[in-house]
Amino acid sequence: MRIGYGYDFHNLVEGRDLILGGVKIPYYMGLEGFSDADVLLHALCDALLGTIGKGDIGEHFPETEEQYRNISSIELTKKVLTMLEKEGYKIINIAALILAEKPKL
């Protein structure tokens, strides 16, 4: 059994959608970022990649590549899951925690 740990944070800004776990949360602000800035899925991807010793999402999906601008983190997560599958791993359990002052979730 291998265990991974990931975390992510972005600033809240006006003019962006707030996406958490692939779900659009109704709020007047969203998270600043190159992709959709879904901190929940970014942290999950980092934990999964770390578990198999493959770095983090910044290495695999860098901001220097336009193909990742505004990409859905669901798509990034699918790519990470494919990497896990190719390495012969499967997910048994996931625990996630969101820390946020606003909005109330």
RAURHU-V671954 format. One record per residue. RES is the residue in one small letter. NEAR is the number of other ideal C-beta (glycine too) atoms within 8 Angstrom. Layout:
res = (RES RES)
near = (NEAR NEAR)
This chain:
res = (m r i g y g y d f h n l v e g r d l i l g g v k i p y y m g l e g f s d a d v l l h a l c d a l l g t i g k g d i g e h f p e t e e q y r n i s s i e l t k k v l t m l e k e g y k i i n i a a l i l a e k p k l)
near = (3 6 5 11 6 14 6 9 4 9 5 9 9 5 4 10 6 13 15 11 8 10 6 6 9 4 8 3 9 12 13 9 7 7 14 10 14 15 12 11 13 15 12 12 15 14 11 14 16 13 11 12 5 9 8 10 11 8 7 12 10 8 6 3 7 4 5 11 7 5 11 10 15 9 8 16 12 8 10 13 9 8 12 13 9 6 8 4 9 5 7 4 4 5 4 8 4 8 3 6 2 7 7 3 6)
